[in-house]
Amino acid sequence: MAAMGGSVARRYARALFGIGVDGGSFEALGQEIGDLAELWTSSAELRQTLENPVFRPSEKRAVLEQLLPRVAPTAEVRRLALLLLERRRILLLPAIARAYRDLADAHLGQVRAKVTSAEPLASAALERVRHSLEQRTGKKVIVEAAVDAALIGGVVAQVGDLVLDGSVRTQLADLRQKLVN
């Protein structure tokens, strides 16, 4: 189901992205679908209301129609949200937003990198990591920093399927493996 949901989400994202590119508004539509997905993810109350079979479809639609102008002012994103609700696919919003973001990144020739370190990195260090990743990928890199104390030290960078692991945790695991063998 997850794989099928992913392909369905990508189809919706591609359709909205095509409309955005044709209309020169793909960045604005991306922001709106992202904001709507963020609201969906952060509001348990909204999810429970729109997924609850106790509420009639007309009641769910009324709730969404009241909310949409504040989060998604464009007609395209509002129509998509109402269509998803009608087809009982509103829970795909976060996956659609991710797929849309990936399409926009590819269109702009950029990639996103998740850079995880044991402690928050200084902006100069993040800039060096970003520059290094840009040289490796040949694309503009948008860095999303995260912290994981379990790394002990060093950095793990992930760009798509490429994972560069320079963490102390991994170095210690490698050393342990060599000593055991």
Backbone as JSON Lines, residues from 0, in Angstrom:
{"i":0,"aa":"M","n":[0.83,-1.21,0.0],"ca":[0.0,0.0,0.0],"c":[0.86,1.26,0.0]}
{"i":1,"aa":"A","n":[1.96,1.24,0.77],"ca":[2.82,2.42,0.85],"c":[3.41,2.75,-0.52]}
{"i":2,"aa":"A","n":[3.85,1.72,-1.23],"ca":[4.43,1.95,-2.56],"c":[3.37,2.47,-3.51]}
{"i":3,"aa":"M","n":[2.17,1.88,-3.44],"ca":[1.09,2.34,-4.3],"c":[0.73,3.79,-3.95]}
{"i":4,"aa":"G","n":[0.65,4.09,-2.65],"ca":[0.35,5.45,-2.21],"c":[1.39,6.44,-2.72]}
{"i":5,"aa":"G","n":[2.66,5.99,-2.76],"ca":[3.73,6.85,-3.27],"c":[3.55,7.18,-4.74]}
{"i":6,"aa":"S","n":[3.18,6.17,-5.54],"ca":[3.0,6.43,-6.97],"c":[1.77,7.3,-7.22]}
{"i":7,"aa":"V","n":[0.73,7.1,-6.42],"ca":[-0.48,7.93,-6.54],"c":[-0.13,9.36,-6.15]}
{"i":8,"aa":"A","n":[0.61,9.52,-5.06],"ca":[1.03,10.86,-4.61],"c":[1.86,11.55,-5.68]}
{"i":9,"aa":"R","n":[2.76,10.81,-6.31],"ca":[3.6,11.39,-7.38],"c":[2.75,11.83,-8.57]}
{"i":10,"aa":"R","n":[1.69,11.06,-8.89],"ca":[0.81,11.46,-10.0],"c":[0.12,12.78,-9.7]}
{"i":11,"aa":"Y","n":[-0.42,12.92,-8.49],"ca":[-1.06,14.18,-8.11],"c":[-0.04,15.32,-8.13]}
{"i":12,"aa":"A","n":[1.15,15.06,-7.58],"ca":[2.2,16.09,-7.54],"c":[2.59,16.51,-8.95]}
{"i":13,"aa":"R","n":[2.76,15.53,-9.85],"ca":[3.13,15.85,-11.24],"c":[2.06,16.69,-11.93]}
{"i":14,"aa":"A","n":[0.8,16.37,-11.67],"ca":[-0.3,17.13,-12.29],"c":[-0.27,18.58,-11.8]}
{"i":15,"aa":"L","n":[-0.15,18.78,-10.49],"ca":[-0.11,20.13,-9.94],"c":[1.14,20.87,-10.4]}
{"i":16,"aa":"F","n":[2.27,20.16,-10.45],"ca":[3.52,20.77,-10.88],"c":[3.43,21.23,-12.33]}
{"i":17,"aa":"G","n":[2.82,20.39,-13.18],"ca":[2.65,20.76,-14.59],"c":[1.83,22.04,-14.74]}
{"i":18,"aa":"I","n":[0.78,22.15,-13.95],"ca":[-0.06,23.37,-13.96],"c":[0.78,24.56,-13.52]}
{"i":19,"aa":"G","n":[1.6,24.35,-12.47],"ca":[2.44,25.42,-11.94],"c":[3.5,25.88,-12.92]}
{"i":20,"aa":"V","n":[4.12,24.94,-13.62],"ca":[5.16,25.29,-14.6],"c":[4.51,26.04,-15.76]}
{"i":21,"aa":"D","n":[3.38,25.53,-16.25],"ca":[2.69,26.18,-17.37],"c":[2.27,27.6,-17.01]}
{"i":22,"aa":"G","n":[1.85,27.79,-15.74],"ca":[1.37,29.11,-15.32],"c":[2.45,29.98,-14.71]}
{"i":23,"aa":"G","n":[3.69,29.47,-14.65],"ca":[4.77,30.24,-14.05],"c":[4.64,30.41,-12.55]}
{"i":24,"aa":"S","n":[3.88,29.51,-11.91],"ca":[3.62,29.67,-10.47],"c":[4.0,28.43,-9.67]}
{"i":25,"aa":"F","n":[4.93,27.61,-10.21],"ca":[5.21,26.34,-9.54],"c":[5.81,26.54,-8.14]}
{"i":26,"aa":"E","n":[6.56,27.63,-7.93],"ca":[7.14,27.86,-6.61],"c":[6.06,28.21,-5.59]}
{"i":27,"aa":"A","n":[5.11,29.06,-5.98],"ca":[4.01,29.46,-5.09],"c":[3.13,28.24,-4.76]}
{"i":28,"aa":"L","n":[2.82,27.44,-5.79],"ca":[2.0,26.24,-5.56],"c":[2.73,25.27,-4.63]}
{"i":29,"aa":"G","n":[4.03,25.16,-4.8],"ca":[4.83,24.28,-3.95],"c":[4.8,24.73,-2.51]}
{"i":30,"aa":"Q","n":[4.88,26.04,-2.3],"ca":[4.82,26.59,-0.94],"c":[3.46,26.27,-0.31]}
{"i":31,"aa":"E","n":[2.4,26.45,-1.09],"ca":[1.05,26.21,-0.56],"c":[0.81,24.74,-0.25]}
{"i":32,"aa":"I","n":[1.21,23.85,-1.14],"ca":[0.98,22.42,-0.88],"c":[1.84,21.99,0.3]}
{"i":33,"aa":"G","n":[3.02,22.59,0.44],"ca":[3.87,22.32,1.6],"c":[3.24,22.81,2.89]}
{"i":34,"aa":"D","n":[2.69,24.02,2.87],"ca":[2.03,24.57,4.06],"c":[0.81,23.74,4.45]}
{"i":35,"aa":"L","n":[0.05,23.31,3.45],"ca":[-1.13,22.5,3.71],"c":[-0.74,21.15,4.3]}
{"i":36,"aa":"A","n":[0.32,20.54,3.76],"ca":[0.8,19.26,4.29],"c":[1.31,19.43,5.72]}
{"i":37,"aa":"E","n":[1.98,20.54,6.0],"ca":[2.48,20.82,7.34],"c":[1.31,20.95,8.33]}
{"i":38,"aa":"L","n":[0.27,21.65,7.9],"ca":[-0.93,21.79,8.75],"c":[-1.55,20.42,9.01]}
{"i":39,"aa":"W","n":[-1.64,19.61,7.96],"ca":[-2.21,18.27,8.07],"c":[-1.41,17.44,9.08]}
{"i":40,"aa":"T","n":[-0.08,17.5,8.97],"ca":[0.79,16.72,9.84],"c":[0.73,17.2,11.29]}
{"i":41,"aa":"S","n":[0.66,18.51,11.47],"ca":[0.73,19.07,12.83],"c":[-0.61,19.11,13.56]}
{"i":42,"aa":"S","n":[-1.73,18.97,12.84],"ca":[-3.04,19.09,13.48],"c":[-3.77,17.75,13.55]}
{"i":43,"aa":"A","n":[-3.66,17.11,14.7],"ca":[-4.38,15.84,14.9],"c":[-5.89,16.08,14.78]}
{"i":44,"aa":"E","n":[-6.34,17.24,15.23],"ca":[-7.77,17.58,15.19],"c":[-8.27,17.61,13.74]}
{"i":45,"aa":"L","n":[-7.5,18.23,12.86],"ca":[-7.88,18.29,11.44],"c":[-7.92,16.89,10.84]}
{"i":46,"aa":"R","n":[-6.88,16.08,11.09],"ca":[-6.84,14.72,10.56],"c":[-8.04,13.9,11.05]}
{"i":47,"aa":"Q","n":[-8.33,13.99,12.34],"ca":[-9.43,13.21,12.9],"c":[-10.77,13.65,12.31]}
{"i":48,"aa":"T","n":[-10.93,14.95,12.1],"ca":[-12.18,15.46,11.53],"c":[-12.37,14.97,10.1]}
{"i":49,"aa":"L","n":[-11.31,15.09,9.27],"ca":[-11.45,14.76,7.85],"c":[-11.4,13.26,7.57]}
{"i":50,"aa":"E","n":[-10.88,12.48,8.5],"ca":[-10.82,11.03,8.29],"c":[-11.94,10.29,9.0]}
{"i":51,"aa":"N","n":[-12.67,10.97,9.89],"ca":[-13.69,10.32,10.71],"c":[-14.97,10.05,9.9]}
{"i":52,"aa":"P","n":[-15.38,8.76,9.81],"ca":[-16.58,8.42,9.05],"c":[-17.88,8.95,9.69]}
{"i":53,"aa":"V","n":[-17.82,9.39,10.95],"ca":[-19.0,9.94,11.63],"c":[-19.47,11.22,10.93]}
{"i":54,"aa":"F","n":[-18.51,12.02,10.45],"ca":[-18.86,13.27,9.76],"c":[-19.26,13.0,8.33]}
{"i":55,"aa":"R","n":[-20.34,13.65,7.88],"ca":[-20.78,13.5,6.5],"c":[-19.77,14.17,5.57]}
{"i":56,"aa":"P","n":[-19.67,13.68,4.33],"ca":[-18.75,14.31,3.37],"c":[-18.99,15.82,3.23]}
{"i":57,"aa":"S","n":[-20.24,16.24,3.27],"ca":[-20.53,17.68,3.13],"c":[-19.97,18.47,4.32]}
{"i":58,"aa":"E","n":[-19.99,17.87,5.51],"ca":[-19.43,18.53,6.69],"c":[-17.91,18.64,6.59]}
{"i":59,"aa":"K","n":[-17.29,17.56,6.13],"ca":[-15.84,17.56,5.96],"c":[-15.44,18.62,4.93]}
{"i":60,"aa":"R","n":[-16.19,18.67,3.83],"ca":[-15.9,19.64,2.77],"c":[-16.03,21.07,3.31]}
{"i":61,"aa":"A","n":[-17.06,21.32,4.12],"ca":[-17.26,22.65,4.69],"c":[-16.08,23.05,5.59]}
{"i":62,"aa":"V","n":[-15.58,22.12,6.38],"ca":[-14.42,22.39,7.24],"c":[-13.21,22.75,6.38]}
{"i":63,"aa":"L","n":[-12.96,21.95,5.35],"ca":[-11.8,22.18,4.48],"c":[-11.95,23.49,3.7]}
{"i":64,"aa":"E","n":[-13.16,23.76,3.2],"ca":[-13.38,25.0,2.44],"c":[-13.16,26.24,3.3]}
{"i":65,"aa":"Q","n":[-13.48,26.15,4.58],"ca":[-13.28,27.28,5.48],"c":[-11.79,27.49,5.77]}
{"i":66,"aa":"L","n":[-11.05,26.42,5.83],"ca":[-9.63,26.45,6.17],"c":[-8.75,26.84,4.98]}
{"i":67,"aa":"L","n":[-9.08,26.36,3.8],"ca":[-8.2,26.49,2.63],"c":[-7.79,27.92,2.26]}
{"i":68,"aa":"P","n":[-8.7,28.9,2.24],"ca":[-8.25,30.24,1.81],"c":[-7.1,30.8,2.65]}
{"i":69,"aa":"R","n":[-7.03,30.42,3.93],"ca":[-5.96,30.94,4.79],"c":[-4.63,30.25,4.5]}
{"i":70,"aa":"V","n":[-4.66,28.97,4.12],"ca":[-3.43,28.2,3.92],"c":[-3.05,28.12,2.45]}
{"i":71,"aa":"A","n":[-4.03,27.98,1.6],"ca":[-3.78,27.79,0.16],"c":[-4.68,28.72,-0.64]}
{"i":72,"aa":"P","n":[-4.23,29.95,-0.85],"ca":[-5.1,30.9,-1.57],"c":[-5.32,30.6,-3.05]}
{"i":73,"aa":"T","n":[-4.43,29.83,-3.7],"ca":[-4.63,29.59,-5.13],"c":[-5.71,28.54,-5.38]}
{"i":74,"aa":"A","n":[-6.44,28.76,-6.45],"ca":[-7.54,27.87,-6.81],"c":[-7.04,26.45,-7.09]}
{"i":75,"aa":"E","n":[-5.84,26.32,-7.68],"ca":[-5.32,24.99,-8.05],"c":[-5.11,24.11,-6.82]}
{"i":76,"aa":"V","n":[-4.51,24.67,-5.79],"ca":[-4.24,23.89,-4.58],"c":[-5.55,23.6,-3.84]}
{"i":77,"aa":"R","n":[-6.47,24.57,-3.83],"ca":[-7.77,24.34,-3.19],"c":[-8.52,23.21,-3.9]}
{"i":78,"aa":"R","n":[-8.52,23.25,-5.25],"ca":[-9.21,22.19,-6.01],"c":[-8.58,20.83,-5.72]}
{"i":79,"aa":"L","n":[-7.25,20.78,-5.66],"ca":[-6.57,19.51,-5.4],"c":[-6.96,18.99,-4.01]}
{"i":80,"aa":"A","n":[-6.95,19.85,-3.01],"ca":[-7.29,19.42,-1.64],"c":[-8.73,18.88,-1.58]}
{"i":81,"aa":"L","n":[-9.65,19.57,-2.23],"ca":[-11.05,19.12,-2.22],"c":[-11.22,17.81,-2.99]}
{"i":82,"aa":"L","n":[-10.46,17.66,-4.09],"ca":[-10.49,16.42,-4.85],"c":[-9.96,15.26,-4.01]}
{"i":83,"aa":"L","n":[-8.85,15.51,-3.28],"ca":[-8.28,14.48,-2.41],"c":[-9.29,14.08,-1.33]}
{"i":84,"aa":"L","n":[-9.97,15.05,-0.78],"ca":[-10.97,14.77,0.25],"c":[-12.1,13.91,-0.33]}
{"i":85,"aa":"E","n":[-12.57,14.32,-1.49],"ca":[-13.68,13.62,-2.15],"c":[-13.31,12.17,-2.48]}
{"i":86,"aa":"R","n":[-12.06,11.96,-2.88],"ca":[-11.6,10.61,-3.26],"c":[-11.03,9.84,-2.08]}
{"i":87,"aa":"R","n":[-11.19,10.37,-0.88],"ca":[-10.67,9.75,0.35],"c":[-9.16,9.52,0.27]}
{"i":88,"aa":"R","n":[-8.44,10.52,-0.28],"ca":[-6.99,10.41,-0.39],"c":[-6.29,11.6,0.27]}
{"i":89,"aa":"I","n":[-7.01,12.3,1.13],"ca":[-6.48,13.49,1.78],"c":[-5.23,13.15,2.62]}
{"i":90,"aa":"L","n":[-5.15,11.91,3.11],"ca":[-3.99,11.52,3.91],"c":[-2.7,11.46,3.09]}
{"i":91,"aa":"L","n":[-2.81,11.56,1.77],"ca":[-1.62,11.58,0.91],"c":[-0.96,12.96,0.85]}
{"i":92,"aa":"L","n":[-1.56,13.96,1.48],"ca":[-1.03,15.33,1.4],"c":[0.49,15.43,1.66]}
{"i":93,"aa":"P","n":[1.01,14.86,2.77],"ca":[2.45,14.97,3.0],"c":[3.29,14.33,1.89]}
{"i":94,"aa":"A","n":[2.86,13.18,1.39],"ca":[3.59,12.49,0.32],"c":[3.53,13.3,-0.98]}
{"i":95,"aa":"I","n":[2.39,13.92,-1.24],"ca":[2.25,14.77,-2.44],"c":[3.18,15.98,-2.32]}
{"i":96,"aa":"A","n":[3.22,16.59,-1.13],"ca":[4.09,17.75,-0.93],"c":[5.56,17.38,-1.12]}
{"i":97,"aa":"R","n":[5.97,16.2,-0.6],"ca":[7.37,15.76,-0.78],"c":[7.67,15.51,-2.25]}
{"i":98,"aa":"A","n":[6.75,14.84,-2.95],"ca":[6.95,14.55,-4.37],"c":[7.01,15.85,-5.17]}
{"i":99,"aa":"Y","n":[6.16,16.81,-4.81],"ca":[6.15,18.11,-5.49],"c":[7.49,18.82,-5.28]}
{"i":100,"aa":"R","n":[7.97,18.79,-4.03],"ca":[9.25,19.44,-3.72],"c":[10.38,18.81,-4.53]}
{"i":101,"aa":"D","n":[10.37,17.48,-4.67],"ca":[11.39,16.79,-5.45],"c":[11.33,17.22,-6.92]}
{"i":102,"aa":"L","n":[10.12,17.34,-7.46],"ca":[9.96,17.79,-8.85],"c":[10.49,19.21,-9.02]}
{"i":103,"aa":"A","n":[10.16,20.09,-8.08],"ca":[10.62,21.48,-8.15],"c":[12.13,21.55,-8.04]}
{"i":104,"aa":"D","n":[12.71,20.76,-7.13],"ca":[14.17,20.74,-6.99],"c":[14.83,20.29,-8.29]}
{"i":105,"aa":"A","n":[14.32,19.22,-8.89],"ca":[14.89,18.71,-10.14],"c":[14.78,19.76,-11.24]}
{"i":106,"aa":"H","n":[13.65,20.44,-11.29],"ca":[13.4,21.48,-12.29],"c":[14.4,22.63,-12.14]}
{"i":107,"aa":"L","n":[14.75,22.94,-10.89],"ca":[15.67,24.04,-10.6],"c":[17.13,23.58,-10.56]}
{"i":108,"aa":"G","n":[17.38,22.28,-10.8],"ca":[18.75,21.76,-10.8],"c":[19.37,21.76,-9.41]}
{"i":109,"aa":"Q","n":[18.56,21.47,-8.41],"ca":[19.09,21.44,-7.05],"c":[18.69,20.16,-6.35]}
{"i":110,"aa":"V","n":[19.41,19.82,-5.3],"ca":[19.11,18.64,-4.49],"c":[19.14,19.06,-3.02]}
{"i":111,"aa":"R","n":[18.5,18.26,-2.19],"ca":[18.5,18.52,-0.75],"c":[19.4,17.5,-0.06]}
{"i":112,"aa":"A","n":[20.17,17.99,0.88],"ca":[21.05,17.12,1.65],"c":[20.69,17.22,3.11]}
{"i":113,"aa":"K","n":[20.57,16.08,3.75],"ca":[20.37,16.06,5.2],"c":[21.75,15.86,5.81]}
{"i":114,"aa":"V","n":[22.19,16.83,6.58],"ca":[23.5,16.78,7.21],"c":[23.29,16.65,8.71]}
{"i":115,"aa":"T","n":[23.71,15.51,9.26],"ca":[23.51,15.22,10.67],"c":[24.86,15.23,11.37]}
{"i":116,"aa":"S","n":[24.91,15.92,12.51],"ca":[26.14,15.99,13.3],"c":[25.8,15.75,14.77]}
{"i":117,"aa":"A","n":[26.84,15.44,15.56],"ca":[26.62,15.15,16.98],"c":[26.2,16.41,17.73]}
{"i":118,"aa":"E","n":[26.7,17.57,17.29],"ca":[26.35,18.86,17.88],"c":[26.02,19.8,16.73]}
{"i":119,"aa":"P","n":[25.26,20.87,17.01],"ca":[24.96,21.83,15.93],"c":[26.25,22.36,15.28]}
{"i":120,"aa":"L","n":[26.25,22.4,13.95],"ca":[27.42,22.88,13.22],"c":[27.36,24.4,13.06]}
{"i":121,"aa":"A","n":[28.52,25.02,13.11],"ca":[28.61,26.46,12.84],"c":[28.29,26.68,11.37]}
{"i":122,"aa":"S","n":[27.82,27.88,11.05],"ca":[27.43,28.15,9.66],"c":[28.61,27.98,8.69]}
{"i":123,"aa":"A","n":[29.82,28.29,9.12],"ca":[30.99,28.12,8.24],"c":[31.22,26.64,7.92]}
{"i":124,"aa":"A","n":[31.04,25.77,8.93],"ca":[31.21,24.33,8.72],"c":[30.12,23.79,7.8]}
{"i":125,"aa":"L","n":[28.88,24.24,8.0],"ca":[27.78,23.81,7.12],"c":[28.04,24.27,5.7]}
{"i":126,"aa":"E","n":[28.58,25.46,5.55],"ca":[28.89,25.99,4.22],"c":[29.95,25.13,3.53]}
{"i":127,"aa":"R","n":[30.97,24.69,4.29],"ca":[32.01,23.81,3.71],"c":[31.42,22.48,3.27]}
{"i":128,"aa":"V","n":[30.51,21.92,4.09],"ca":[29.86,20.66,3.73],"c":[29.02,20.86,2.47]}
{"i":129,"aa":"R","n":[28.25,21.96,2.43],"ca":[27.41,22.25,1.26],"c":[28.27,22.36,0.0]}
{"i":130,"aa":"H","n":[29.38,23.1,0.1],"ca":[30.27,23.29,-1.06],"c":[30.85,21.95,-1.53]}
{"i":131,"aa":"S","n":[31.26,21.12,-0.59],"ca":[31.81,19.81,-0.91],"c":[30.76,18.93,-1.61]}
{"i":132,"aa":"L","n":[29.52,18.98,-1.1],"ca":[28.44,18.19,-1.72],"c":[28.1,18.7,-3.11]}
{"i":133,"aa":"E","n":[28.16,20.02,-3.29],"ca":[27.9,20.58,-4.62],"c":[28.95,20.11,-5.62]}
{"i":134,"aa":"Q","n":[30.21,20.02,-5.18],"ca":[31.27,19.52,-6.07],"c":[31.04,18.06,-6.43]}
{"i":135,"aa":"R","n":[30.56,17.27,-5.47],"ca":[30.32,15.84,-5.73],"c":[29.11,15.62,-6.63]}
{"i":136,"aa":"T","n":[28.04,16.4,-6.42],"ca":[26.8,16.15,-7.15],"c":[26.7,16.96,-8.45]}
{"i":137,"aa":"G","n":[27.43,18.06,-8.53],"ca":[27.31,18.93,-9.69],"c":[26.02,19.73,-9.7]}
{"i":138,"aa":"K","n":[25.36,19.81,-8.55],"ca":[24.09,20.54,-8.45],"c":[24.14,21.48,-7.26]}
{"i":139,"aa":"K","n":[23.22,22.45,-7.28],"ca":[23.06,23.33,-6.12],"c":[22.48,22.48,-4.98]}
{"i":140,"aa":"V","n":[23.06,22.6,-3.8],"ca":[22.64,21.78,-2.66],"c":[21.99,22.66,-1.6]}
{"i":141,"aa":"I","n":[20.81,22.23,-1.15],"ca":[20.12,22.89,-0.04],"c":[20.33,21.99,1.17]}
{"i":142,"aa":"V","n":[20.98,22.53,2.19],"ca":[21.33,21.74,3.37],"c":[20.24,21.85,4.42]}
{"i":143,"aa":"E","n":[19.81,20.69,4.91],"ca":[18.88,20.62,6.04],"c":[19.66,19.97,7.18]}
{"i":144,"aa":"A","n":[20.0,20.77,8.19],"ca":[20.84,20.3,9.29],"c":[20.01,19.6,10.36]}
{"i":145,"aa":"A","n":[20.61,18.56,10.95],"ca":[19.98,17.83,12.05],"c":[21.07,17.47,13.06]}
{"i":146,"aa":"V","n":[20.65,17.19,14.28],"ca":[21.6,16.83,15.34],"c":[21.23,15.46,15.89]}
{"i":147,"aa":"D","n":[22.25,14.59,16.05],"ca":[22.07,13.27,16.65],"c":[23.3,12.98,17.52]}
{"i":148,"aa":"A","n":[23.16,13.12,18.82],"ca":[24.28,12.95,19.74],"c":[24.89,11.55,19.66]}
{"i":149,"aa":"A","n":[24.12,10.57,19.18],"ca":[24.61,9.19,19.09],"c":[25.77,9.06,18.09]}
{"i":150,"aa":"L","n":[25.97,10.05,17.24],"ca":[27.08,10.0,16.27],"c":[28.43,10.18,16.96]}
{"i":151,"aa":"I","n":[28.43,10.7,18.18],"ca":[29.61,10.99,19.0],"c":[30.38,12.18,18.44]}
{"i":152,"aa":"G","n":[30.68,12.17,17.16],"ca":[31.37,13.27,16.5],"c":[31.31,13.05,15.02]}
{"i":153,"aa":"G","n":[31.81,14.03,14.25],"ca":[31.8,13.9,12.8],"c":[30.46,14.27,12.2]}
{"i":154,"aa":"V","n":[30.3,13.9,10.93],"ca":[29.13,14.3,10.16],"c":[28.67,13.16,9.27]}
{"i":155,"aa":"V","n":[27.34,13.04,9.11],"ca":[26.76,12.13,8.12],"c":[25.95,13.0,7.17]}
{"i":156,"aa":"A","n":[26.25,12.9,5.88],"ca":[25.51,13.67,4.88],"c":[24.8,12.7,3.95]}
{"i":157,"aa":"Q","n":[23.51,12.98,3.68],"ca":[22.75,12.14,2.76],"c":[22.13,13.02,1.69]}
{"i":158,"aa":"V","n":[22.44,12.67,0.43],"ca":[21.86,13.34,-0.72],"c":[21.23,12.25,-1.57]}
{"i":159,"aa":"G","n":[19.92,12.16,-1.53],"ca":[19.25,11.07,-2.25],"c":[19.73,9.73,-1.72]}
{"i":160,"aa":"D","n":[20.27,8.88,-2.62],"ca":[20.76,7.56,-2.23],"c":[22.21,7.6,-1.74]}
{"i":161,"aa":"L","n":[22.9,8.71,-1.98],"ca":[24.31,8.84,-1.6],"c":[24.42,9.19,-0.11]}
{"i":162,"aa":"V","n":[25.13,8.35,0.65],"ca":[25.34,8.61,2.08],"c":[26.84,8.68,2.32]}
{"i":163,"aa":"L","n":[27.28,9.8,2.85],"ca":[28.69,9.98,3.21],"c":[28.75,10.0,4.73]}
{"i":164,"aa":"D","n":[29.32,8.94,5.3],"ca":[29.31,8.78,6.76],"c":[30.72,8.97,7.31]}
{"i":165,"aa":"G","n":[30.95,10.11,7.92],"ca":[32.22,10.42,8.56],"c":[32.04,10.53,10.06]}
{"i":166,"aa":"S","n":[31.1,9.75,10.61],"ca":[30.82,9.86,12.04],"c":[31.81,9.02,12.84]}
{"i":167,"aa":"V","n":[32.08,9.44,14.06],"ca":[32.95,8.7,14.96],"c":[32.3,7.35,15.28]}
{"i":168,"aa":"R","n":[30.97,7.33,15.4],"ca":[30.27,6.07,15.69],"c":[30.6,5.02,14.62]}
{"i":169,"aa":"T","n":[30.55,5.39,13.36],"ca":[30.84,4.45,12.27],"c":[32.31,4.06,12.27]}
{"i":170,"aa":"Q","n":[33.2,5.03,12.53],"ca":[34.64,4.72,12.58],"c":[34.94,3.73,13.7]}
{"i":171,"aa":"L","n":[34.28,3.91,14.87],"ca":[34.48,2.97,15.98],"c":[33.92,1.59,15.63]}
{"i":172,"aa":"A","n":[32.78,1.54,14.95],"ca":[32.19,0.26,14.54],"c":[33.12,-0.46,13.57]}
{"i":173,"aa":"D","n":[33.72,0.3,12.62],"ca":[34.67,-0.29,11.66],"c":[35.89,-0.84,12.39]}
{"i":174,"aa":"L","n":[36.41,-0.07,13.35],"ca":[37.58,-0.5,14.12],"c":[37.26,-1.76,14.92]}
{"i":175,"aa":"R","n":[36.07,-1.78,15.53],"ca":[35.64,-2.94,16.3],"c":[35.6,-4.17,15.39]}
{"i":176,"aa":"Q","n":[35.05,-4.02,14.18],"ca":[34.95,-5.13,13.23],"c":[36.34,-5.64,12.84]}
{"i":177,"aa":"K","n":[37.28,-4.72,12.62],"ca":[38.65,-5.13,12.25],"c":[39.32,-5.88,13.4]}
{"i":178,"aa":"L","n":[39.08,-5.43,14.63],"ca":[39.68,-6.1,15.78],"c":[39.1,-7.48,15.98]}
{"i":179,"aa":"V","n":[37.8,-7.65,15.73],"ca":[37.15,-8.95,15.88],"c":[37.68,-9.92,14.82]}
{"i":180,"aa":"N","n":[37.88,-9.41,13.61],"ca":[38.39,-10.28,12.52],"c":[39.88,-10.41,12.69]}
